[in-house]
Amino acid sequence: MCFGKRYEHNDQELLSLVNSAAQFDDVAAPGNPADFIPLLQYLPSRRMKVFIDYNKSFLSFLQKIVKEHYKTYEQNNIRDITDSLIEQCLEKKVEANTGTQIPKEKIVNLVNDIFGAGFDTVTTALSWSLLYLVTYPDIQKRIQKELDQTIGRERRPRLSDRGTLPYTEAFILEVFRHSSFLPFTIPHSTTKDTVLNGYYIPKDRCVFINQWQVNHDEKLWKEPETFNPERFLSAEGTKVNKEEGEKVLIFGLGKRRCIGEPIARWQVFLFLTTLLQQLEFSVCDGKKVDMTPLYGLTLRHKRCEHFQVKQRFPMKSTN
């Protein structure tokens, strides 16, 4: 979506990026004291070096792709998000609102925000979803029954199916809430002195949203530690209760919330429904899944060694 390119699983550039991203998560997980005591950035630190090296290599990777896009850009052939940003940047029309034009030097930053933020989070969401499915096999069967009755097996799920699969949507919301795999938002900063619910927050103060606490607040949820997708369904069970769904925090809050939220929700829905339509997930007999989260920029789970996958029905030939 960003670069108009699909990477092969053995692509060395992609593998290098994935491996270094995992290392980046590990060193960034405890937080960086230099963010709060700037003098510390000048002292020797392995974590700081890994942090800086990763950002340099990732930025170099993005700069190379954006440069290639500029060379091959065609006004009448917009291939991806990067092309679309270039198109907007090169637009020469004088509009009433010139503030909407993107400066050329900002394109790499925007691509960094879009690609970087979605690089790991969607994968983590799907990984947690599969863990819950093998932990609660009855829930998996209920989702597959809904898919079979609504979509069948002759075609793949589409975005337009979202409103017709309420239990599947409720399951995704409950995975977001219960796992809270993004426990805190990325740091923001106040632009002016602010008072929030009686608390004074000075200008230029670093601010986080504790999403995990909201998602497990007993004042908002009944039995918050119980994994129960039905909490998001209407009394008839035929649609998702939007008011309940909006309580779940995973993409931040307010106008500074994650810009990629719609894309992320679409991706999780399409990947998960496609997987569950075609496959059945389980663990070996007598084995249990360890749901203890591993703390990082995102909460991950321990590697599950007894995970099993099998086809639900014979695949038709596409020839």
C-alpha positions, 0 to 999 in steps of 0.5 A: 500500500505504501510502496506499490510492491509486495516483498517476498518472504526471503527478501533480505532487505525486508528480513533485515528490517524485520529483525532490526525492528524486533531488536529496536522493540527490545531496547525501546521497551524500558523507555529512554531516560534521555527523553526526560534527562537530556544530558544522558544522551551524551553518555555511552549507552548500548540501548541509545546506540541501537536506537539511533542506528535503527532509526538511521537505517530505517530512514535510509530505507525510506529515503531510497524508496521515496527517491525511486518513486520520484524518478519513476513518478507518472502523473496519470499512474498513481501506484501507491500512497507514496505516489499520492503524497508526491502528487499532492506535493507537486500540485501547482494550483494555488488553492484557497487553503495553501496549508494543505500542500505537503512540503517535499521534505515532509514526504519521508516523514509521512511515509515513516509515520504510515509505514512505521506505525503499521509495520508491527502493530497489525501483525501483533493484533493478528498474533494475539487473535490466533492465541485467543482462538486456540484458547477459546475453541468454542469462540473460534467455531462460532466465528466460523459458523457466522462466516459460513452462514454469511459469506459461505466458502465460494468467495473470500471475505470483503470489507463490505462484509463487516456489518454482516459479521457482528460476532466476528467484529465483537471478537476483534474488539474484545482482543483489542480490549483484553490484550491491550497490546498497545498499553500506552500511546506514543508520547505526545506533548502539550502545546499550552498550559492545560487543565484536564479534570482538575489536573494542571498540565504545563505547556511542553510536558510529555503526556501518555494515555494509559490505554491498558488502564482504561480497557480494564477499568471496572467502572467501565466494564463488568468482569474486565478480566473475563474474555467475552466478545458478547459484551459488545453485541446488542441484546439481540446479538445481531449487531455491534453496540457502537457505544461499547466499542468506542470505549476500547482504546488501542489507537489513542484518543482525540484528534491526535489519535493514530492516523492509520486507524481505519486501515489497521481495522480493515487489515485485521478484519480482512486477514482474520476472516480470510484465515478463519474461513480457510483454516482451523487453529489449535494446540496439541492435546494436553498443551496450554497457551501461555498468555503472559505478555512480554513487555515492549513497545507493544505487548507480545506473547511468548512463542507458542511451540505447540500451535497447529493449523489445518485446512477446513475444506479442500481448496479449489484450483484457481486455474 
